[in-house]
Every structure is written in C-alpha cells, then in structure tokens.
Amino acid sequence: MQSVKCSNLSEVRANIDRIDDEIIKLIAERGEYVAQASAFKKNENGVKAPARVEQVISKVRAKAGDYGADADMVEALYREMISRFIDMEMDEFHRAKK
C-alpha cells in the first residue's frame, strides 16, 4: 500500500478525511451483513461466537502485518467494533425471535 507524499497539512487532512469516509462506509456495510447474520443463528451463543471472534482477530492481526499497520491497534479496534456489532446482532436476534 503506497500513500501519496503530501506537500502541506491541508493535503494530509484531506487524505485522512477521504480515508475516514471510506472506513465509515465499510463499517456501515459490515453492519448490514452482521444484521443479516442474526437470522442464521440458532441461539445467543451463536450470536456471541467466541471462537469466530478469535478467528477474525487472528486474521486481522495477520493482515495488519501484511499492510504495515500496528497489529495491537488493529486488534483493539476490531475487538471494540466486534463487541458493538455483537450487541447490535443480539438486539436483532431477539427482535426476530419475538
């Protein structure tokens, strides 16, 4: 992954804003799939899926290394994101079971 060399702070900030926009779009898209996943889960343990969480964490840590990102930071971000998505999926799961 190669970034463009910026010539001033405004260019740096514009690129960060562009990247943030893409990250947020992708988080929203991921959330849509998480909501769909609840329909395929049979119980709360299926929603929480601790083994799957650890599988995802292992995968993103490896990808962080591939892309030159800090693996500890990526793990922390993903653990928080996954926790929030599990809460969202649990709400969806309970709504669907009513």
Stockholm file with secondary structure:
# STOCKHOLM 1.0

chainA/1-98         MQSVKCSNLSEVRANIDRIDDEIIKLIAERGEYVAQASAFKKNENGVKAPARVEQVISKVRAKAGDYGADADMVEALYREMISRFIDMEMDEFHRAKK
#=GR chainA/1-98 SS CCCCCCSSHHHHHHHHHHHHHHHHHHHHHHHHHHHHHGGGCCSHHHHHCHHHHHHHHHHHHHHHHHHTCCHHHHHHHHHHHHHHHHHHHHHHHHHHHC
#=GC SS_cons        CCCCCCSSHHHHHHHHHHHHHHHHHHHHHHHHHHHHHGGGCCSHHHHHCHHHHHHHHHHHHHHHHHHTCCHHHHHHHHHHHHHHHHHHHHHHHHHHHC
//
